[in-house]
Amino acid sequence: MATFNLRRFSKPEMLRRIDRKHLIAFLEPHAAYFSARGVELPPVQQEDGLDYNALSHILLTPDGSTPDDLAEALFYVNEVSTPEGFDSIQDEIAGTDIDVEIGENAAPADLAIQVWMADREIIEKVHAEQFFMNVRSFEYFKTKKNPLPDFVLPSEETLAALEADLDEWFSKKRRGKYSKVFVYPKEGHTWFLVRHGKPYAREAVIEAGESTSQYFRPEKFDVLAYNPVIGEIRMNAETKGEKELYRKKFGLHLFGNEEFFSERSRFDLEPLRQIGEEALLCDDVEGIEYVRLKEVQFFWGGAHKDIEIRRSEDMFASLRDRDKTLPAGGKIVKASFQIKFDGSKTPRSVILSSGNRAQFKRDGDAEVIERWLGLRGFIVGAGGVSDE
């Protein structure tokens, strides 16, 4: 699990914002633990007797006796008790019995606690979705199947079978065997988040004034997205083995074939040389205000495998001012773009390699950027100047 840092439980007044009866019901399964640490939980129906100051201190000073399931529950509730989490939870429970049972005056942490007690998987899913906004470096794989088979969202049985295969691999690689796959259909793509463990870690800690060790298995989220229009899956994972695992097992369980995603998708940076500044046009892509080229890497090869890097605040503007063009020789192996999105105060960088790797600042940028890359010919087989 990620670092146990209960920012929103740091002050007694934060605890007081949670409906008292729900807070006690949430903590009551661990009454013996709180009693051992000097806090007696009063009955839910009793209107006073809860020592918020002492309770806050206990929650902020977990020790070796802290129950694992309490620490896990506190972690997840804390992580989603934000304005964004508040709205996401409400979207997940809309139209359900849980939504009907929760009062309209529920605060973010209050809502998170009630939903956790009713169905913890909802909170886990909302927490997992927050990882979409992290920096991502994607690798792309596609199928050779033509025509493309229809894609349907995986059933619970399909996900369970997929998770079983993932568990077998993770267990053999000493990462634990409890993976979980979350599915998020959005904006024409289907996103998958794979939660799994990493190898065990050791952390030196102080307990009762003595130095000791705490062992734990860190939590990791990997991100995949399937594009049903072109039969392509992109993924962010840490190791080569994990990427190969996902390539095969998602192909097997989504389409019945481990080699369904058998081809590496390829980016082609030659449009920068072929059509120059026109390769940055974006008027036909909704959501992008402008694109600038910031850096280009050329591979010259030779006995010493020479690489030349050229940087500029606006490379094509600089070339224009000096009446120059990009060099005719050398393979363009990497390019860095600055893209200004509508509604964004500052532009964000996108790094593209002439292979199957792309890096975005936000996962949510991917669909818009890929649409632009395809129209300008940077994606082989997607149209534009790179199609033969």
C-alpha positions in Angstrom: 0.0 0.0 0.0 1.1 3.6 -0.5 2.4 5.7 2.3 0.1 5.8 5.4 -0.3 9.5 5.7 -3.7 10.6 7.1 -3.6 14.3 6.3 -7.3 14.8 6.7 -7.3 13.1 10.1 -4.6 15.4 11.4 -6.8 17.5 13.6 -9.7 16.8 16.0 -11.9 19.3 14.2 -11.6 17.3 11.0 -12.9 14.2 12.8 -15.8 16.3 14.1 -16.9 17.0 10.5 -17.8 13.3 10.2 -21.2 12.3 11.4 -20.5 10.9 14.8 -22.6 7.8 14.5 -21.0 6.9 11.2 -17.5 7.5 12.6 -18.1 5.2 15.6 -19.7 2.5 13.3 -16.6 2.8 11.1 -14.2 2.4 14.0 -16.2 0.0 16.2 -14.9 -3.3 14.7 -11.5 -2.3 16.1 -12.8 -1.2 19.6 -10.4 -3.5 21.3 -7.4 -1.8 19.6 -8.6 1.7 20.6 -9.3 0.5 24.1 -5.7 -0.9 24.4 -4.4 2.5 23.4 -6.5 4.4 25.9 -9.7 5.4 24.0 -13.1 3.8 24.7 -15.5 4.0 21.8 -19.0 4.9 23.2 -22.2 3.3 21.9 -23.4 4.7 18.6 -26.6 5.9 20.2 -24.8 7.8 23.0 -24.5 11.5 22.2 -21.2 12.2 24.0 -18.1 10.5 25.3 -16.0 10.4 22.2 -12.5 11.9 22.9 -11.7 13.4 19.5 -8.2 14.7 20.7 -7.1 11.2 21.9 -8.6 9.5 18.8 -6.8 11.9 16.5 -3.5 11.1 18.2 -4.0 7.4 17.8 -4.9 7.7 14.1 -1.8 9.8 13.5 0.6 7.5 15.4 0.0 4.0 14.0 2.2 1.3 15.5 2.9 -2.4 15.2 -0.5 -3.2 16.9 -2.5 -1.2 14.4 -4.8 -3.7 12.6 -4.0 -4.1 8.9 -7.7 -3.8 7.8 -8.1 -0.6 9.9 -5.0 1.0 8.3 -6.2 0.0 4.9 -9.7 1.5 5.5 -8.3 4.7 6.9 -5.9 5.0 3.9 -8.6 4.7 1.3 -11.1 6.9 3.1 -8.4 9.5 3.5 -7.3 9.4 -0.1 -10.8 10.0 -1.6 -12.0 12.6 1.0 -11.3 15.4 -1.4 -13.6 17.6 -3.5 -12.8 15.5 -6.6 -13.3 12.3 -4.7 -16.6 13.5 -3.3 -17.9 14.1 -6.8 -16.5 10.8 -8.2 -18.1 8.8 -5.4 -21.5 10.4 -6.0 -21.2 9.5 -9.7 -20.5 5.9 -8.8 -23.4 5.5 -6.4 -26.0 7.5 -8.4 -29.2 5.6 -8.7 -28.3 3.0 -6.2 -29.7 2.1 -2.8 -26.6 3.5 -1.2 -27.3 6.9 -2.7 -30.8 6.8 -1.3 -29.7 5.9 2.2 -27.0 8.7 2.5 -28.3 12.0 3.7 -27.8 15.2 1.7 -25.6 16.8 4.4 -22.8 14.3 4.1 -19.3 15.9 4.0 -16.6 14.3 1.8 -15.1 12.1 4.6 -18.5 11.3 5.9 -19.6 10.2 2.4 -16.5 8.1 1.9 -16.9 6.3 5.2 -20.5 5.4 4.6 -19.8 4.1 1.1 -16.8 2.2 2.3 -18.9 0.4 4.9 -21.6 -0.3 2.3 -19.3 -1.4 -0.6 -15.6 -0.9 -0.3 -15.0 -1.7 -4.0 -16.6 1.6 -4.9 -14.0 3.5 -2.9 -11.2 1.4 -4.2 -12.3 2.1 -7.8 -12.6 5.9 -7.2 -9.1 5.8 -5.6 -7.7 3.9 -8.5 -9.1 6.3 -11.1 -7.1 9.2 -9.5 -4.0 7.7 -11.1 -5.2 8.7 -14.5 -3.8 12.2 -13.9 -0.2 11.1 -13.3 2.7 11.5 -15.7 2.6 8.6 -18.1 5.0 7.1 -20.5 3.1 4.7 -22.9 4.1 1.9 -25.1 1.8 0.9 -28.0 0.9 -2.5 -29.4 -1.7 -3.3 -32.1 -3.3 -6.2 -33.8 -2.9 -7.4 -37.4 -6.5 -8.7 -37.5 -8.5 -7.3 -40.4 -11.4 -6.7 -40.0 -11.2 -5.9 -36.4 -13.3 -8.1 -34.1 -16.1 -6.3 -32.2 -15.0 -5.3 -28.7 -17.3 -5.8 -25.7 -16.6 -4.8 -22.1 -15.3 -7.7 -20.2 -17.7 -9.5 -17.8 -17.0 -10.1 -14.1 -16.1 -13.7 -15.1 -13.6 -12.5 -17.7 -12.0 -10.1 -15.3 -11.7 -12.8 -12.7 -10.0 -15.1 -15.2 -7.7 -12.3 -16.2 -6.8 -11.5 -12.6 -6.1 -15.2 -11.9 -3.5 -15.3 -14.7 -2.0 -12.0 -13.5 -1.9 -13.4 -10.0 0.0 -16.5 -11.1 2.7 -14.4 -12.8 3.0 -11.8 -10.0 3.2 -14.6 -7.4 6.1 -16.3 -9.3 7.9 -13.0 -9.5 7.5 -12.4 -5.8 5.1 -9.6 -6.1 2.2 -11.2 -4.2 -0.9 -12.7 -5.9 -3.7 -10.2 -5.2 -4.1 -8.2 -8.4 -7.3 -6.2 -9.2 -8.4 -4.9 -12.6 -10.6 -1.8 -12.8 -12.4 -0.9 -16.0 -13.3 2.6 -17.1 -15.0 3.2 -20.5 -14.4 6.8 -21.4 -14.1 9.0 -24.6 -14.2 6.2 -27.1 -11.5 4.2 -25.3 -11.6 1.6 -22.6 -9.2 2.2 -19.8 -7.9 -0.5 -17.5 -6.1 0.0 -14.2 -4.2 -3.0 -12.8 -3.5 -2.8 -9.1 -0.8 -5.2 -7.9 2.0 -5.5 -5.4 5.7 -4.8 -5.8 8.5 -6.8 -4.3 8.7 -6.5 -0.5 10.3 -3.4 1.0 12.0 -2.8 4.3 11.7 0.5 6.2 13.6 1.3 9.4 11.1 2.6 12.0 11.2 3.7 15.7 9.0 1.8 18.1 9.0 2.5 21.9 12.2 4.4 21.4 14.0 1.4 19.7 15.1 1.0 16.1 13.3 -1.8 14.3 12.3 -2.8 10.8 8.9 -2.8 9.1 8.3 -4.9 6.1 5.5 -4.2 3.6 4.5 -4.8 0.0 4.2 -1.4 -1.8 1.1 -0.9 -4.0 1.5 -0.2 -7.8 -1.0 0.8 -10.4 -0.4 0.1 -14.1 -2.5 1.8 -16.8 -3.7 0.4 -20.1 -6.1 1.8 -22.7 -7.7 0.0 -25.7 -8.7 1.9 -28.8 -11.3 -0.1 -30.6 -11.2 1.9 -33.8 -7.6 0.9 -34.7 -7.2 -2.2 -32.6 -4.4 -0.7 -30.5 -3.6 -1.0 -26.8 -1.2 1.3 -25.0 0.2 0.6 -21.6 2.3 2.1 -18.8 4.1 -0.5 -16.7 7.4 -0.6 -14.9 9.1 -3.6 -16.3 9.5 -5.4 -19.6 8.1 -8.5 -18.1 4.9 -6.7 -16.9 4.4 -5.2 -20.4 4.7 -8.6 -22.0 2.4 -10.1 -19.4 -0.3 -7.5 -20.2 0.2 -7.8 -24.0 -0.5 -11.5 -23.9 -3.1 -11.8 -21.1 -5.3 -8.9 -22.2 -5.2 -10.3 -25.8 -6.2 -13.7 -24.5 -9.0 -12.6 -22.2 -10.4 -9.8 -24.3 -10.1 -11.5 -27.7 -9.2 -15.2 -27.1 -5.7 -15.0 -28.4 -2.4 -14.3 -26.6 -0.9 -13.0 -29.8 -3.8 -10.7 -30.6 -1.6 -7.6 -29.9 1.4 -9.0 -31.8 2.6 -5.8 -33.5 4.5 -2.9 -32.0 2.7 0.3 -33.1 5.2 2.8 -34.7 5.5 6.5 -34.5 7.2 8.2 -37.5 8.8 11.6 -37.0 9.6 12.2 -40.6 6.6 14.6 -41.2 8.7 17.2 -39.3 11.2 17.0 -42.2 8.8 16.2 -45.0 6.2 19.0 -44.5 8.0 21.2 -41.9 6.0 23.6 -39.8 2.7 22.3 -41.3 3.2 19.1 -39.3 2.3 21.2 -36.2 -1.1 22.5 -37.6 -3.9 21.8 -35.1 -6.9 23.8 -36.2 -8.7 20.6 -37.1 -8.3 19.1 -33.6 -10.7 20.3 -31.0 -9.0 21.0 -27.6 -5.6 22.1 -28.9 -4.8 25.8 -29.1 -1.2 25.5 -30.6 1.7 23.1 -30.9 5.4 24.1 -30.9 8.5 22.0 -31.6 11.0 22.3 -28.7 13.6 19.6 -29.3 14.7 17.1 -32.0 17.2 14.3 -31.7 19.0 13.0 -34.8 20.8 9.6 -34.9 23.7 9.8 -37.3 25.1 6.4 -36.5 28.6 5.6 -37.7 31.4 4.0 -35.7 30.6 6.1 -32.6 26.8 6.0 -32.9 26.6 9.8 -33.0 23.4 11.5 -31.7 22.7 15.2 -32.3 20.3 17.1 -30.1 18.8 20.5 -31.2 16.7 22.6 -28.8 14.8 25.8 -29.1 11.9 27.6 -27.5 10.2 27.4 -30.9 12.4 25.5 -33.4 10.4 26.1 -36.6 10.2 29.9 -35.8 14.0 29.9 -35.2 14.6 28.0 -38.5 12.3 30.5 -40.3 14.2 33.5 -38.9 17.5 32.0 -40.0 16.2 30.8 -43.4 17.1 27.3 -42.5 15.4 23.8 -42.5 15.9 20.6 -40.6 19.0 18.7 -41.8 18.3 16.2 -44.6 20.5 13.5 -43.1 20.2 11.6 -39.8 17.2 9.7 -38.5 14.8 11.7 -36.3 14.6 9.4 -33.2 12.9 11.7 -30.7 11.0 14.9 -30.6 9.6 17.1 -27.8 6.5 19.2 -28.4 4.9 21.9 -26.3 1.1 21.7 -26.6 -1.3 24.4 -25.3 -4.7 22.9 -24.5 -7.9 24.9 -24.5 -8.7 25.9 -21.0 -5.1 25.3 -19.7 -3.1 28.2 -18.4 0.3 26.7 -19.4 1.3 24.4 -22.2 2.3 20.8 -21.5 5.1 18.8 -23.0 4.7 15.7 -25.1 7.7 13.5 -26.0 7.5 11.1 -28.9 10.1 8.5 -29.9 10.3 6.9 -33.4 9.2 3.5 -32.1 6.2 2.8 -29.9 6.8 5.1 -26.9 5.1 8.4 -26.1 5.1 10.4 -22.9 2.2 12.7 -21.8 1.9 14.9 -18.8 -1.6 13.6 -18.2 -3.4 10.5 -19.2 -6.4 12.6 -20.1 -4.4 14.3 -22.8 -3.8 11.1 -24.7 -7.0 10.9 -26.9 -6.6 14.5 -28.1 -2.9 14.2 -28.7 -3.3 10.9 -30.6 -6.0 12.4 -32.8 -3.5 15.2 -33.7 -0.6 12.8 -34.2 -2.8 10.6 -36.6 -3.9 13.6 -38.7 -0.4 14.9 -39.1 1.0 11.5 -40.1 3.1 10.7 -37.0 1.3 7.4 -36.5 2.1 4.8 -39.1 -1.1 3.5 -40.7 -3.4 6.2 -39.2 -3.6 8.4 -42.3 -1.6 11.6 -43.1 1.7 11.9 -44.9 3.2 8.7 -43.5 0.7 6.4 -45.3 2.1 4.6 -48.3 
